[in-house]
Amino acid sequence: MDVHNRLKIERAEFNLTQEQLSKRIGVSRQTINSIEKNRYVPSTILALKLSELFGKSVNEIFILDETD
Amino acid sequence: MSRSNCSDAQDEYNKISKLLEFRLPSKYKMIGIITASLILLFLMSSKFFGDIAPLIKDVLRTLILLFLLLASLSMDSQEDEFSKYIRFQSFKIAFVIAISYSIIIPLLAFIFDLLITKITGDGSINFHQISAFEILFILLGIQLLFFETLKRFGRA
C-alpha cells in the first residue's frame, strides 16, 4: 500500500531544516529525508509526533494513494 | 484466556522483545569490520608466504565470523526506527542471497564438473561442498554491505 506525504511542505511552512526537524522529534536526518522521498513510511509513534509538532492530523500529513 | 495465561504470554513476549532489541554499542561496528578485514588479509596473504596449520586457519575463520557478528549486532551511530527498518531489510536480502548461493554454486560446479568429466573422461564427479564459513561470511558480509547502502540512500 503506497503512501505519500506533505512533510517537506509542512517543514517549509515551519521554516525548519531536515536537521532541525530531526532533532526536535528525536530521529536521524536520514529518517526525515527517507520519509520526504517516500522511501520509508514512519511508525505510528513518529507520525503522531510529526502531527503534534505541525498541529495537523496524521491524515493531513500522510495521504493514502487513491488506487489503494 | 485467563489473567495468568495473559500475563505469562506478556512475560514471554517481553523476553523475546528484549532479545530482538539487543544491540551492542556503535563502537563495535568499526572494531568488528577492521579486525575481520585484517584477519582476512592475513589469511589471504598467508598463501604467498607459506601455508599455516589447518587448526589456526579454522580459528582465524571463526574469529572473522565473530568480529563480523559484532559489527552486525552493533547499533548505528544514530539509532532510530529507520535504522531498525533498514537492518531488517538488509538481513532479509542477506538471508535470501546466502541461501541462493548455497544452492546455485554447488549446482553450477556439478554441471561444469559433469561437462568437463564427460569431455575428458577423467574419473568420478564430486558434488561441491560449501563450507559453513563460506555461507556465514557471505550472509554477514552482505548484511553489512546492504545496511550501509540503504543508509546511504537515506542521506541522498
Backbone of each chain as ProteinMPNN parsed JSONL, in Angstrom:
{"seq_chain_A": "MDVHNRLKIERAEFNLTQEQLSKRIGVSRQTINSIEKNRYVPSTILALKLSELFGKSVNEIFILDETD", "coords_chain_A": {"N_chain_A": [[0.849, -1.194, 0.0], [0.66, 2.149, -0.951], [1.883, 5.255, 0.26], [1.839, 8.762, 0.253], [3.392, 11.871, 1.264], [3.127, 15.118, 2.941], [5.268, 16.18, 4.164], [7.589, 17.671, 3.533], [6.505, 20.073, 2.68], [5.139, 20.928, 4.956], [7.278, 21.208, 6.662], [8.671, 23.24, 5.406], [6.838, 25.309, 5.756], [7.051, 25.729, 8.467], [9.53, 26.64, 8.499], [11.824, 24.983, 8.902], [14.862, 23.12, 8.889], [15.895, 19.884, 7.609], [17.624, 18.756, 9.443], [17.073, 20.254, 11.779], [14.388, 19.557, 12.226], [14.671, 16.803, 12.59], [16.096, 16.725, 14.982], [14.235, 17.821, 16.713], [12.233, 15.903, 16.85], [13.59, 13.69, 17.576], [14.936, 11.821, 15.843], [17.092, 10.522, 13.178], [18.64, 12.56, 10.566], [18.597, 11.211, 8.177], [16.313, 9.667, 8.395], [14.213, 11.555, 8.228], [14.718, 12.535, 5.661], [14.338, 10.181, 4.143], [11.629, 9.726, 4.605], [10.47, 11.987, 3.447], [11.151, 11.548, 0.792], [9.53, 9.477, 0.189], [10.532, 6.922, 0.636], [10.42, 5.608, 2.906], [7.982, 4.624, 5.218], [6.832, 6.064, 8.099], [6.605, 4.939, 11.599], [3.614, 4.602, 13.629], [3.985, 6.001, 15.984], [5.986, 7.891, 15.339], [4.666, 9.254, 13.293], [2.584, 10.387, 14.753], [4.037, 12.077, 16.42], [5.014, 13.899, 14.561], [2.618, 14.917, 13.666], [1.701, 16.193, 15.959], [3.668, 18.12, 16.293], [3.375, 19.737, 13.966], [0.797, 20.511, 14.272], [-1.334, 19.362, 12.928], [-3.614, 16.846, 11.666], [-2.749, 13.333, 11.401], [-3.673, 12.28, 9.03], [-3.682, 14.488, 7.397], [-1.061, 14.952, 6.895], [0.034, 12.538, 6.02], [-0.894, 10.77, 3.224], [-2.985, 8.35, 1.812], [-2.498, 6.627, -1.246], [-4.678, 7.057, -4.053], [-5.342, 4.768, -5.53], [-5.267, 2.76, -3.689]], "CA_chain_A": [[0.0, 0.0, 0.0], [1.536, 3.321, -1.046], [1.508, 6.473, 0.997], [2.73, 9.905, 0.027], [3.245, 12.781, 2.399], [3.329, 16.556, 2.766], [6.23, 16.546, 5.203], [8.502, 18.709, 3.049], [5.728, 21.321, 2.642], [4.902, 21.326, 6.354], [8.585, 21.627, 7.205], [8.963, 24.555, 4.81], [5.941, 26.29, 6.403], [7.591, 25.993, 9.802], [10.892, 27.135, 8.288], [12.752, 24.072, 9.586], [15.698, 22.272, 8.028], [15.751, 18.451, 7.953], [18.422, 18.55, 10.659], [16.341, 20.826, 12.918], [13.198, 18.732, 12.465], [15.091, 15.503, 13.131], [16.468, 16.913, 16.399], [13.036, 18.106, 17.517], [11.427, 14.701, 17.115], [14.476, 12.638, 18.082], [15.355, 10.799, 14.873], [18.226, 10.998, 12.385], [18.265, 13.319, 9.363], [18.304, 10.219, 7.129], [14.924, 9.238, 8.56], [13.369, 12.621, 7.667], [14.949, 12.539, 4.219], [13.709, 8.992, 3.55], [10.163, 9.902, 4.648], [10.123, 13.001, 2.445], [11.299, 10.972, -0.552], [8.612, 8.324, 0.126], [11.263, 5.652, 0.658], [10.145, 4.99, 4.196], [6.729, 5.024, 5.874], [7.164, 6.039, 9.531], [5.738, 4.219, 12.535], [2.503, 5.412, 14.149], [4.534, 6.908, 17.012], [6.661, 9.007, 14.67], [3.629, 10.014, 12.578], [1.874, 11.177, 15.774], [4.952, 13.141, 16.869], [5.021, 14.907, 13.493], [1.28, 15.508, 13.679], [1.645, 17.097, 17.11], [4.574, 19.244, 16.042], [2.832, 20.629, 12.937], [-0.57, 20.873, 14.638], [-2.277, 18.84, 11.926], [-3.872, 15.419, 11.888], [-1.865, 12.435, 10.646], [-4.258, 12.157, 7.684], [-3.354, 15.669, 6.593], [0.37, 14.886, 6.531], [0.258, 11.296, 5.267], [-2.083, 10.518, 2.4], [-3.001, 7.074, 1.092], [-2.703, 6.82, -2.686], [-6.086, 6.795, -4.414], [-5.51, 3.4, -6.04], [-5.415, 1.861, -2.542]], "C_chain_A": [[0.888, 1.248, 0.0], [0.959, 4.527, -0.317], [2.423, 7.597, 0.524], [2.491, 10.92, 1.147], [3.563, 14.231, 2.048], [4.385, 17.076, 3.754], [7.135, 17.704, 4.785], [7.795, 20.075, 3.068], [5.523, 21.853, 4.066], [6.19, 21.866, 6.977], [8.948, 23.02, 6.699], [8.106, 25.64, 5.473], [6.448, 26.68, 7.79], [9.044, 26.495, 9.741], [11.944, 26.295, 9.026], [13.604, 23.33, 8.558], [15.446, 20.814, 8.438], [16.453, 18.172, 9.28], [17.663, 19.05, 11.897], [15.12, 19.978, 13.27], [13.588, 17.4, 13.116], [15.448, 15.62, 14.618], [15.225, 17.115, 17.265], [12.205, 16.866, 17.793], [12.28, 13.477, 17.478], [14.748, 11.491, 17.13], [16.551, 11.345, 14.09], [17.726, 11.777, 11.159], [17.91, 12.382, 8.211], [16.837, 9.784, 7.177], [13.984, 10.26, 7.93], [13.48, 12.635, 6.147], [14.248, 11.365, 3.537], [12.188, 9.112, 3.548], [9.748, 10.888, 3.555], [10.196, 12.446, 1.029], [10.431, 9.729, -0.748], [9.329, 6.978, 0.046], [10.972, 4.896, 1.956], [8.846, 5.537, 4.778], [6.97, 4.936, 7.383], [6.18, 5.234, 10.376], [4.617, 5.156, 12.995], [3.031, 6.441, 15.157], [5.169, 8.138, 16.357], [5.653, 9.89, 13.927], [2.869, 10.91, 13.559], [2.739, 12.332, 16.289], [4.971, 14.277, 15.846], [3.703, 15.669, 13.476], [1.165, 16.546, 14.804], [2.494, 18.352, 16.872], [3.983, 20.254, 15.052], [1.384, 21.065, 13.225], [-1.595, 20.459, 13.592], [-2.499, 17.354, 12.18], [-2.936, 14.581, 11.01], [-2.35, 12.323, 9.198], [-3.93, 13.343, 6.777], [-1.891, 15.653, 6.145], [0.661, 13.664, 5.666], [-1.023, 10.917, 4.531], [-1.949, 9.183, 1.661], [-3.229, 7.348, -0.389], [-4.097, 6.353, -3.082], [-6.332, 5.374, -4.883], [-5.727, 2.401, -4.915], [-6.749, 2.064, -1.842]], "O_chain_A": [[1.766, 1.386, 0.852], [-0.247, 4.77, -0.286], [3.635, 7.412, 0.408], [1.506, 10.831, 1.88], [4.171, 14.531, 1.021], [4.389, 18.251, 4.123], [7.414, 18.604, 5.578], [8.393, 21.093, 3.418], [5.704, 23.038, 4.343], [6.179, 22.85, 7.718], [9.456, 23.86, 7.441], [8.58, 26.748, 5.722], [6.289, 27.821, 8.224], [9.687, 26.738, 10.763], [12.835, 26.832, 9.685], [13.12, 22.961, 7.488], [14.856, 20.55, 9.485], [15.938, 17.443, 10.128], [17.612, 18.372, 12.924], [14.847, 19.711, 14.441], [12.939, 16.931, 14.051], [15.141, 14.729, 15.411], [15.163, 16.645, 18.401], [11.55, 16.77, 18.83], [11.761, 12.376, 17.661], [14.79, 10.33, 17.539], [16.976, 12.481, 14.303], [16.563, 11.674, 10.768], [17.055, 12.69, 7.381], [16.206, 9.563, 6.143], [13.07, 9.896, 7.19], [12.48, 12.733, 5.437], [13.637, 11.531, 2.481], [11.527, 8.66, 2.613], [8.787, 10.645, 2.826], [9.402, 12.824, 0.166], [10.583, 9.012, -1.737], [8.813, 6.019, -0.53], [11.248, 3.702, 2.074], [8.634, 6.748, 4.827], [7.278, 3.861, 7.897], [5.082, 4.895, 9.934], [4.678, 6.364, 12.768], [2.59, 7.59, 15.182], [4.922, 9.272, 16.766], [5.769, 11.116, 13.929], [2.549, 12.054, 13.239], [2.238, 13.424, 16.558], [4.948, 15.454, 16.205], [3.667, 16.887, 13.297], [0.606, 17.627, 14.617], [2.1, 19.471, 17.2], [4.071, 21.464, 15.26], [0.824, 21.889, 12.502], [-2.606, 21.134, 13.401], [-1.684, 16.69, 12.822], [-2.405, 15.063, 10.01], [-1.549, 12.276, 8.264], [-3.904, 13.218, 5.552], [-1.533, 16.268, 5.141], [1.429, 13.736, 4.707], [-2.087, 10.766, 5.131], [-0.953, 8.92, 0.986], [-4.048, 8.193, -0.752], [-4.628, 5.39, -2.529], [-7.413, 4.827, -4.662], [-6.294, 1.329, -5.13], [-7.037, 1.388, -0.855]]}, "seq_chain_B": "MSRSNCSDAQDEYNKISKLLEFRLPSKYKMIGIITASLILLFLMSSKFFGDIAPLIKDVLRTLILLFLLLASLSMDSQEDEFSKYIRFQSFKIAFVIAISYSIIIPLLAFIFDLLITKITGDGSINFHQISAFEILFILLGIQLLFFETLKRFGRA", "coords_chain_B": {"N_chain_B": [[-9.221, -16.488, 27.576], [-7.352, -16.838, 30.556], [-6.379, -14.565, 33.267], [-3.799, -15.168, 34.257], [-2.654, -16.674, 32.199], [-2.568, -14.749, 30.282], [-0.768, -12.916, 31.376], [1.498, -14.514, 31.457], [1.971, -14.886, 28.745], [2.514, -12.27, 28.082], [4.861, -11.854, 29.551], [6.546, -13.637, 28.267], [6.561, -12.515, 25.755], [7.797, -10.072, 26.348], [10.343, -10.969, 27.038], [11.238, -12.091, 24.606], [11.108, -9.83, 23.071], [13.075, -8.237, 24.271], [15.316, -9.693, 23.563], [15.238, -9.446, 20.784], [15.653, -6.765, 20.547], [18.212, -6.458, 21.31], [21.293, -4.848, 21.138], [24.686, -4.016, 20.421], [27.005, -1.486, 21.607], [27.743, 1.315, 19.386], [30.461, 1.554, 18.748], [31.474, -0.965, 18.344], [31.017, -1.652, 15.747], [32.978, -0.542, 14.017], [35.247, -1.661, 15.19], [34.727, -4.389, 14.77], [34.543, -4.594, 11.915], [37.085, -3.648, 11.044], [38.886, -5.398, 12.375], [38.041, -7.932, 11.413], [38.588, -7.577, 8.689], [41.374, -7.281, 8.751], [42.189, -9.811, 9.677], [41.238, -11.376, 7.603], [42.795, -10.4, 5.501], [45.288, -11.246, 6.397], [44.92, -14.013, 6.293], [44.571, -14.355, 3.531], [47.012, -13.401, 2.556], [48.715, -15.247, 3.618], [48.843, -17.338, 1.899], [50.769, -16.68, 0.093], [53.053, -16.493, 1.596], [53.643, -18.971, 2.597], [52.053, -21.909, 3.87], [49.614, -22.022, 6.571], [48.895, -23.775, 9.631], [46.086, -26.051, 9.571], [44.422, -25.961, 11.818], [44.895, -23.435, 12.945], [44.021, -21.904, 10.853], [41.285, -22.496, 10.884], [40.593, -21.406, 13.364], [41.131, -18.711, 12.902], [39.277, -18.188, 10.891], [36.901, -18.547, 12.301], [37.184, -16.438, 14.061], [36.953, -14.307, 12.291], [34.247, -14.505, 11.583], [33.129, -14.053, 14.082], [33.893, -11.389, 14.632], [32.637, -10.11, 12.511], [30.031, -10.611, 13.221], [29.864, -9.123, 15.56], [30.025, -6.557, 14.463], [27.722, -6.598, 12.971], [25.751, -6.773, 14.914], [25.939, -4.406, 16.195], [24.883, -1.106, 17.236], [23.65, 1.611, 15.192], [25.285, 4.782, 14.6], [23.417, 6.802, 14.891], [20.971, 5.589, 16.074], [17.686, 4.741, 15.29], [14.158, 4.311, 14.456], [14.258, 4.064, 11.681], [16.806, 3.02, 11.196], [16.447, 0.522, 12.339], [14.589, -0.516, 10.591], [15.996, -0.567, 8.112], [17.976, -2.328, 8.86], [16.561, -4.681, 9.23], [15.678, -5.064, 6.597], [18.161, -5.447, 5.364], [19.05, -7.816, 6.559], [17.155, -9.534, 5.59], [17.586, -9.568, 2.785], [20.212, -10.498, 2.768], [19.92, -13.039, 3.832], [18.376, -14.314, 1.844], [20.151, -14.143, -0.352], [22.379, -15.611, 0.622], [21.277, -18.172, 0.948], [20.481, -18.71, -1.687], [22.99, -18.679, -2.903], [24.178, -20.908, -1.688], [22.74, -22.888, -2.879], [22.884, -22.519, -5.667], [25.692, -22.355, -6.395], [26.918, -24.99, -5.767], [25.399, -26.447, -7.574], [26.04, -25.33, -10.087], [28.774, -25.899, -10.098], [28.632, -28.645, -10.12], [27.417, -29.094, -12.611], [29.385, -28.05, -14.361], [31.484, -29.728, -13.695], [30.443, -32.138, -14.493], [30.26, -31.706, -17.252], [32.984, -31.275, -17.924], [34.147, -33.665, -17.086], [32.826, -35.397, -18.708], [33.838, -34.592, -21.15], [36.638, -34.917, -20.917], [36.809, -37.326, -19.673], [37.909, -38.078, -17.153], [37.448, -39.439, -14.703], [35.621, -39.729, -11.543], [32.66, -37.854, -10.497], [32.403, -35.178, -8.29], [30.29, -33.793, -5.796], [30.202, -30.422, -5.193], [31.092, -29.142, -2.093], [29.882, -26.68, 0.072], [31.322, -24.688, 2.539], [30.404, -24.03, 5.981], [31.532, -21.713, 6.887], [31.874, -20.223, 4.535], [29.186, -19.692, 3.748], [28.179, -18.309, 6.017], [29.94, -16.174, 6.111], [29.339, -14.85, 3.722], [26.663, -14.225, 4.264], [26.848, -12.467, 6.541], [28.572, -10.531, 5.535], [27.155, -9.507, 3.311], [24.915, -8.533, 4.638], [25.999, -6.402, 6.14], [26.969, -4.818, 4.091], [24.638, -4.182, 2.598], [23.204, -2.826, 4.56], [24.733, -0.495, 4.935], [24.537, 0.533, 2.361], [21.756, 1.009, 2.076], [21.5, 2.897, 4.059], [22.962, 4.954, 2.989], [21.284, 5.74, 0.895], [19.355, 6.995, 2.359], [20.627, 9.31, 3.072], [20.997, 10.726, 0.739]], "CA_chain_B": [[-7.893, -16.639, 28.17], [-7.34, -16.353, 31.929], [-5.448, -13.461, 33.512], [-2.424, -15.661, 34.416], [-2.181, -17.035, 30.86], [-2.32, -13.494, 29.584], [0.472, -12.309, 31.873], [2.59, -15.395, 31.015], [2.225, -14.555, 27.339], [3.137, -10.935, 28.063], [6.236, -12.04, 30.031], [7.283, -14.301, 27.196], [6.72, -11.516, 24.688], [8.795, -9.104, 26.811], [11.661, -11.61, 26.958], [11.602, -12.179, 23.184], [11.293, -8.458, 22.622], [14.392, -7.804, 24.762], [16.306, -10.406, 22.752], [15.198, -8.857, 19.438], [16.129, -5.375, 20.613], [19.591, -6.439, 21.791], [22.29, -4.234, 20.266], [25.938, -3.622, 21.062], [27.313, -0.07, 21.328], [28.123, 1.544, 17.985], [31.911, 1.435, 18.525], [31.8, -2.338, 17.942], [30.917, -1.793, 14.284], [34.309, -0.261, 13.453], [36.176, -2.69, 15.727], [34.411, -5.649, 14.09], [34.877, -4.563, 10.482], [38.542, -3.515, 10.862], [39.578, -6.632, 12.81], [37.708, -9.012, 10.474], [39.316, -7.307, 7.441], [42.806, -7.565, 8.975], [42.381, -11.275, 9.751], [41.009, -11.877, 6.246], [44.003, -10.047, 4.729], [46.356, -12.13, 6.864], [44.629, -15.357, 5.747], [44.809, -14.33, 2.088], [48.447, -13.232, 2.287], [49.448, -16.439, 4.085], [49.014, -18.238, 0.746], [52.009, -16.299, -0.595], [54.215, -16.627, 2.491], [53.702, -20.32, 3.171], [50.78, -22.328, 4.474], [49.507, -22.082, 8.028], [48.256, -25.019, 10.092], [44.621, -26.042, 9.4], [43.748, -25.585, 13.068], [44.99, -21.968, 13.074], [43.143, -21.382, 9.793], [39.898, -22.61, 11.383], [40.417, -20.437, 14.464], [41.074, -17.377, 12.294], [37.979, -18.079, 10.188], [35.874, -18.357, 13.342], [37.341, -15.073, 14.566], [36.388, -13.399, 11.268], [32.784, -14.554, 11.746], [32.799, -13.434, 15.369], [34.013, -9.921, 14.518], [31.571, -9.639, 11.611], [28.796, -10.662, 14.013], [29.909, -7.951, 16.447], [29.692, -5.389, 13.63], [26.325, -6.747, 12.559], [24.861, -6.571, 16.064], [26.144, -3.108, 16.843], [23.93, -0.036, 16.905], [24.095, 2.656, 14.289], [25.661, 5.959, 15.398], [22.161, 7.489, 15.229], [19.984, 4.505, 16.028], [16.263, 5.082, 15.422], [13.311, 3.297, 13.81], [14.688, 3.863, 10.293], [17.952, 2.101, 11.253], [15.904, -0.825, 12.596], [13.922, -0.936, 9.359], [16.973, -0.956, 7.086], [18.68, -3.521, 9.342], [15.676, -5.806, 8.924], [15.734, -5.251, 5.149], [19.466, -5.984, 4.978], [19.094, -9.221, 6.986], [16.256, -10.273, 4.688], [18.245, -9.77, 1.485], [21.404, -11.316, 3.011], [19.441, -14.414, 4.029], [17.975, -14.851, 0.531], [21.347, -14.304, -1.188], [23.204, -16.704, 1.157], [20.611, -19.448, 0.641], [20.574, -18.896, -3.14], [24.393, -19.006, -3.176], [24.46, -22.29, -1.266], [22.06, -23.822, -3.792], [23.318, -22.33, -7.052], [27.115, -22.645, -6.625], [27.186, -26.435, -5.923], [24.725, -26.912, -8.788], [26.869, -24.906, -11.225], [30.017, -26.67, -10.024], [28.284, -30.014, -10.513], [27.187, -29.098, -14.068], [30.688, -27.889, -15.026], [32.224, -30.96, -13.415], [29.83, -33.154, -15.35], [30.641, -31.412, -18.628], [34.432, -31.497, -18.087], [34.393, -35.102, -16.937], [32.295, -36.039, -19.925], [34.736, -34.294, -22.275], [37.973, -35.503, -20.745], [36.655, -38.7, -19.165], [38.994, -38.289, -16.184], [37.1, -40.015, -13.412], [34.313, -39.541, -10.91], [32.165, -36.491, -10.3], [32.141, -34.867, -6.874], [29.385, -32.675, -5.558], [30.95, -29.372, -4.492], [30.568, -28.84, -0.754], [30.116, -25.311, 0.536], [31.543, -24.725, 3.992], [29.556, -23.159, 6.812], [32.209, -20.418, 6.926], [31.565, -19.528, 3.274], [27.792, -19.216, 3.783], [28.026, -17.298, 7.075], [30.726, -14.997, 5.719], [28.526, -14.159, 2.711], [25.474, -13.688, 4.941], [27.185, -11.3, 7.368], [29.165, -9.516, 4.648], [26.085, -8.877, 2.529], [24.065, -7.76, 5.557], [26.677, -5.139, 6.459], [27.048, -4.044, 2.836], [23.303, -3.659, 2.269], [22.826, -1.864, 5.592], [25.41, 0.769, 4.632], [23.987, 1.042, 1.089], [20.417, 1.561, 2.346], [21.703, 4.098, 4.878], [23.427, 5.989, 2.052], [20.088, 6.218, 0.179], [18.668, 7.896, 3.281], [21.34, 10.594, 3.14], [20.914, 11.436, -0.554]], "C_chain_B": [[-7.883, -16.066, 29.589], [-6.277, -15.275, 32.106], [-4.008, -13.96, 33.614], [-1.831, -16.079, 33.072], [-1.763, -15.792, 30.097], [-1.01, -12.873, 30.051], [1.68, -13.17, 31.513], [2.988, -15.063, 29.587], [2.943, -13.213, 27.223], [4.598, -11.024, 28.505], [7.112, -12.628, 28.932], [7.559, -13.316, 26.062], [7.802, -10.507, 25.075], [10.213, -9.67, 26.704], [12.147, -11.659, 25.511], [11.917, -10.785, 22.642], [12.665, -7.924, 23.032], [15.502, -8.409, 23.903], [16.39, -9.78, 21.352], [15.79, -7.452, 19.417], [17.6, -5.293, 21.034], [20.541, -5.859, 20.746], [23.532, -3.91, 21.075], [26.182, -2.139, 20.796], [27.915, 0.113, 19.934], [29.622, 1.392, 17.702], [32.307, 0.033, 18.024], [31.724, -2.546, 16.431], [32.3, -1.628, 13.646], [35.304, -1.332, 13.89], [35.993, -3.993, 14.949], [34.871, -5.662, 12.651], [36.395, -4.519, 10.279], [39.256, -4.82, 11.237], [39.3, -7.783, 11.847], [38.473, -8.827, 9.161], [40.799, -7.649, 7.596], [43.067, -9.077, 9.001], [42.222, -11.888, 8.356], [42.236, -11.611, 5.367], [45.159, -10.973, 5.087], [46.172, -13.536, 6.276], [44.944, -15.425, 4.254], [46.301, -14.236, 1.773], [49.252, -14.457, 2.693], [49.669, -17.445, 2.95], [50.328, -17.955, 0.028], [53.242, -16.535, 0.264], [54.319, -18.013, 3.139], [52.436, -20.65, 3.929], [50.803, -22.269, 6.002], [48.715, -23.34, 8.409], [46.734, -24.936, 9.965], [43.863, -25.596, 10.654], [43.738, -24.058, 13.241], [44.064, -21.305, 12.048], [41.682, -21.387, 10.267], [39.607, -21.584, 12.477], [40.271, -19.031, 13.886], [39.744, -17.154, 11.56], [36.85, -17.827, 11.189], [35.939, -16.942, 13.903], [36.767, -14.051, 13.587], [34.872, -13.335, 11.449], [32.359, -13.85, 13.031], [32.845, -11.904, 15.276], [32.968, -9.347, 13.566], [30.221, -9.624, 12.345], [28.715, -9.467, 14.968], [29.487, -6.702, 15.678], [28.215, -5.408, 13.269], [25.35, -6.441, 13.692], [24.989, -5.184, 16.701], [25.139, -2.071, 16.351], [24.523, 0.898, 15.865], [24.466, 3.873, 15.149], [24.428, 6.785, 15.783], [21.029, 6.479, 15.11], [18.554, 5.038, 16.222], [15.443, 4.05, 14.652], [13.703, 3.036, 12.355], [15.876, 2.895, 10.231], [17.458, 0.668, 11.451], [15.268, -1.386, 11.323], [14.95, -1.386, 8.318], [17.816, -2.16, 7.535], [17.87, -4.767, 9.016], [15.726, -6.121, 7.42], [17.057, -5.906, 4.735], [19.613, -7.45, 5.405], [18.272, -10.088, 6.034], [16.964, -10.586, 3.369], [19.481, -10.664, 1.65], [21.022, -12.785, 3.155], [19.116, -15.052, 2.676], [19.201, -15.104, -0.343], [22.206, -15.482, -0.704], [22.59, -18.069, 0.837], [20.718, -19.743, -0.856], [21.986, -19.326, -3.529], [24.672, -20.474, -2.85], [23.753, -23.323, -2.138], [22.68, -23.754, -5.181], [24.775, -22.743, -7.296], [27.409, -24.162, -6.718], [26.573, -27.0, -7.203], [25.547, -26.57, -10.025], [28.163, -25.717, -11.273], [29.779, -28.103, -10.51], [28.115, -30.095, -12.027], [28.512, -28.981, -14.819], [31.516, -29.156, -14.885], [31.766, -32.071, -14.354], [30.268, -32.978, -16.807], [32.108, -31.734, -18.862], [34.753, -32.986, -18.023], [33.935, -35.853, -18.184], [33.247, -35.846, -21.098], [36.059, -35.03, -22.12], [37.922, -36.962, -20.276], [37.678, -39.038, -18.099], [38.522, -38.764, -14.803], [35.746, -39.604, -12.868], [33.947, -38.066, -10.742], [31.874, -36.286, -8.817], [31.198, -33.687, -6.755], [30.108, -31.666, -4.685], [30.297, -29.039, -3.14], [30.887, -27.395, -0.386], [30.261, -25.345, 2.049], [30.603, -23.758, 4.703], [30.168, -21.77, 6.864], [31.832, -19.579, 5.71], [30.169, -18.894, 3.32], [27.628, -18.098, 4.821], [28.782, -16.018, 6.756], [29.937, -14.172, 4.698], [27.32, -13.497, 3.383], [25.793, -12.407, 5.728], [27.749, -10.159, 6.524], [28.087, -8.771, 3.873], [25.17, -8.047, 3.42], [24.702, -6.4, 5.84], [26.722, -4.217, 5.244], [25.701, -3.397, 2.501], [22.84, -2.622, 3.296], [23.433, -0.497, 5.274], [24.851, 1.385, 3.348], [22.626, 1.682, 1.323], [20.512, 2.837, 3.18], [22.13, 5.266, 3.988], [22.241, 6.573, 1.281], [19.316, 7.216, 1.055], [19.314, 9.271, 3.34], [21.103, 11.414, 1.879], [19.526, 12.01, -0.817]], "O_chain_B": [[-8.346, -14.947, 29.811], [-5.407, -15.081, 31.258], [-3.088, -13.295, 33.137], [-0.644, -15.866, 32.824], [-0.764, -15.775, 29.378], [-0.232, -12.366, 29.243], [2.768, -12.641, 31.286], [4.17, -14.97, 29.257], [3.84, -13.032, 26.4], [5.47, -10.372, 27.93], [8.239, -12.193, 28.697], [8.649, -13.293, 25.49], [8.626, -10.126, 24.244], [11.154, -8.966, 26.336], [13.294, -11.324, 25.214], [12.854, -10.591, 21.867], [13.336, -7.248, 22.253], [16.484, -7.748, 23.563], [17.481, -9.607, 20.808], [16.351, -7.008, 18.415], [18.169, -4.204, 21.107], [20.584, -6.326, 19.607], [23.451, -3.575, 22.257], [25.621, -1.587, 19.85], [28.513, -0.806, 19.375], [30.018, 1.134, 16.565], [33.336, -0.134, 17.368], [32.296, -3.497, 15.899], [32.733, -2.457, 12.846], [36.09, -1.841, 13.092], [36.964, -4.621, 14.525], [35.512, -6.614, 12.204], [36.935, -5.253, 9.451], [40.127, -5.288, 10.503], [40.214, -8.531, 11.497], [38.954, -9.801, 8.582], [41.408, -8.231, 6.699], [44.041, -9.558, 8.422], [42.963, -12.793, 7.974], [42.661, -12.471, 4.596], [45.908, -11.425, 4.221], [47.129, -14.164, 5.825], [45.504, -16.408, 3.768], [46.799, -14.891, 0.858], [50.345, -14.685, 2.175], [50.559, -18.292, 3.023], [50.931, -18.849, -0.566], [54.338, -16.75, -0.254], [55.024, -18.179, 4.134], [51.822, -19.783, 4.551], [51.844, -22.438, 6.637], [47.965, -23.886, 7.6], [46.147, -23.884, 10.218], [42.819, -24.949, 10.574], [42.728, -23.468, 13.626], [43.419, -20.295, 12.327], [40.949, -20.417, 10.077], [38.536, -20.979, 12.518], [39.414, -18.258, 14.312], [39.168, -16.066, 11.608], [35.963, -17.005, 10.954], [34.915, -16.321, 14.185], [36.17, -13.055, 13.995], [34.285, -12.253, 11.469], [31.353, -13.141, 13.06], [31.956, -11.214, 15.773], [32.469, -8.242, 13.776], [29.387, -8.747, 12.122], [27.651, -8.877, 15.16], [28.698, -5.893, 16.169], [27.547, -4.374, 13.26], [24.261, -5.917, 13.461], [24.248, -4.837, 17.621], [24.623, -2.141, 15.236], [25.739, 0.963, 15.684], [24.018, 3.987, 16.29], [24.388, 7.39, 16.854], [20.237, 6.515, 14.169], [18.267, 5.709, 17.213], [15.978, 3.021, 14.239], [13.51, 1.932, 11.845], [15.951, 2.055, 9.335], [17.961, -0.271, 10.834], [15.394, -2.573, 11.021], [14.804, -2.448, 7.714], [18.31, -2.919, 6.702], [18.417, -5.78, 8.581], [15.806, -7.282, 7.02], [17.086, -6.792, 3.881], [20.233, -8.24, 4.694], [18.642, -11.219, 5.718], [16.944, -11.723, 2.897], [19.771, -11.489, 0.783], [21.721, -13.668, 2.658], [19.523, -16.179, 2.396], [19.296, -16.142, -0.998], [22.703, -16.262, -1.517], [23.306, -19.01, 0.494], [21.007, -20.871, -1.254], [22.171, -20.211, -4.364], [25.312, -21.187, -3.623], [24.122, -24.497, -2.138], [22.967, -24.78, -5.798], [25.068, -23.408, -8.29], [28.083, -24.585, -7.657], [27.13, -27.898, -7.834], [25.733, -27.409, -10.907], [28.594, -26.163, -12.337], [30.606, -28.687, -11.211], [28.598, -31.032, -12.662], [28.751, -29.704, -15.786], [32.164, -29.6, -15.832], [32.562, -32.822, -14.917], [30.597, -33.941, -17.498], [32.46, -32.376, -19.852], [35.541, -33.495, -18.82], [34.571, -36.804, -18.638], [33.457, -36.741, -21.916], [36.542, -35.676, -23.05], [38.871, -37.723, -20.462], [38.256, -40.125, -18.107], [39.196, -38.48, -13.813], [34.852, -39.191, -13.606], [34.79, -37.173, -10.83], [31.2, -37.093, -8.177], [31.288, -32.715, -7.505], [30.569, -31.987, -3.59], [29.115, -28.703, -3.067], [32.026, -26.947, -0.519], [29.447, -25.942, 2.754], [30.084, -22.81, 4.114], [29.454, -20.768, 6.884], [31.515, -18.395, 5.825], [29.992, -17.724, 2.979], [27.015, -17.069, 4.539], [28.333, -14.919, 7.083], [29.876, -12.946, 4.796], [27.001, -12.343, 3.098], [25.101, -11.398, 5.597], [27.451, -8.987, 6.755], [28.109, -7.543, 3.792], [24.701, -6.983, 3.015], [24.03, -5.37, 5.786], [26.539, -3.004, 5.354], [25.637, -2.215, 2.164], [22.165, -1.655, 2.944], [22.75, 0.525, 5.332], [24.706, 2.604, 3.25], [22.364, 2.778, 0.827], [19.7, 3.749, 3.023], [21.722, 6.408, 4.198], [22.2, 7.78, 1.041], [18.704, 8.157, 0.549], [18.652, 10.271, 3.619], [21.018, 12.64, 1.934], [19.301, 12.63, -1.857]]}, "name": "protein", "num_of_chains": 2, "seq": "MDVHNRLKIERAEFNLTQEQLSKRIGVSRQTINSIEKNRYVPSTILALKLSELFGKSVNEIFILDETDMSRSNCSDAQDEYNKISKLLEFRLPSKYKMIGIITASLILLFLMSSKFFGDIAPLIKDVLRTLILLFLLLASLSMDSQEDEFSKYIRFQSFKIAFVIAISYSIIIPLLAFIFDLLITKITGDGSINFHQISAFEILFILLGIQLLFFETLKRFGRA"}
